[in-house]
Amino acid sequence: MNDPIQPNPVQPTFRATVRVTLKRAILDPQGRAVEATLKRLGATNVEDVRIGKLIELSLTGERSAVEKQLGELLARVLSNPVMEEATYTLTEVGGEGAPAETPTGA
């Protein structure tokens, strides 16, 4: 039960940056199209272009709970584990919004 006199402790806020890419074994037609265009424009030294997505979100809670939730979100919503690989960094946002770097992977 919440005590109206004692405020709840402030939960830390984390900024997650999620990087999702196709697995190496999966053909990346969008990457190939971009690579072909770059080569036509004269960038003949460009190879192996892969296209992915970058997702940023803020989560509030204890680090262990946030990491667990983020892992579940990666597997269920933010990526397709059959075709994609997902990694993330988790940064605790300081009191004035300044990040305190703490990279993590999944």
N, C-alpha and C positions, 0 to 999 in steps of 0.2 A: 504494500500500500504506500502511496506517495505521501510524504509529510509536507503539508503546504508551507511550513516554516523553513524546512531544509530543502533547498533546490537540488534537483538531480545533478550529479556530477556531469560536466560537459564531456561528451564523447569525442574522441579525436576524429578528425576528418582526413580522409585520404584521397588523393587524386590518382586514379589508375589510368595508365596509357596502355591500351591493348593493341598488339600488332598481329594481324591475321594474314597469312599467306597460304597459297595452295601448296600442298605437299610436293616435293620434288618429282615424284612419280606421276603427278597429274599434269597434263598438258595445259599450258597457260596461253590461250589464243589471244587474249588482250595484250599480254606481254610481248608475244611475237609480233603483233600488229604494230605496237609502239616501236619495237626494235627495228622493224622493216622501215618505218617512217624515219627514224633517226638516221639509219644508214643512207636512205635516199637524200637526206639533208646534209650528208657529208660526214656524219659521225661514224666512220667506218670501224673505229676501234671499240664500239659499244657491242657487248655480247650478253647473252643470258638475262634479258630483261624480264622481271617478274613483277606483276601488279598485285597489290594486296589492299588491305584496308587498315586504317588507324582509327581506333575508337577511344575517346576520352570520357571518363565519368568520375563523379565524386561519390564516395561512400562514407558513411559515418558509423563508427563502432570500434570495438577493440580489434587490434590488428589480426589476431588469429581468426576471429569471426568474419572479418572483412575478406581475408585471404580465402577462407572456405567458401564464402558466398561468391566471390569472384570466380573461383574455380568452377563452381556449378553453373554460373552464368556463361562462362566460356564454352562449356560442354553442351549446354542446352539451348542457348539463344545466340550468343555472339559469334560462334563459329560452328562449322560442320566438321566434327572430329574425324569423319571418314575421309574427307577430301582436304581439310585445312589443318595447318599448324597454328597455334596461338601462343604468344608469349606476352608477358605484361611487366610493367614496372609499377611499383606502388610507392607513392611519395606522401609522407605525412605533411599536411599543410599546417604551418606554424600559426601562432596567435594572430599575427598580422598578415596572414596569407602567404608568408614566405615558405617555400618548400624545404623540407629536410629530406634530402635524397636517401632513399632506401630501396634500391632496385631488387626485384624479385622475379622469378620466372615460373611458368606453369607448363 
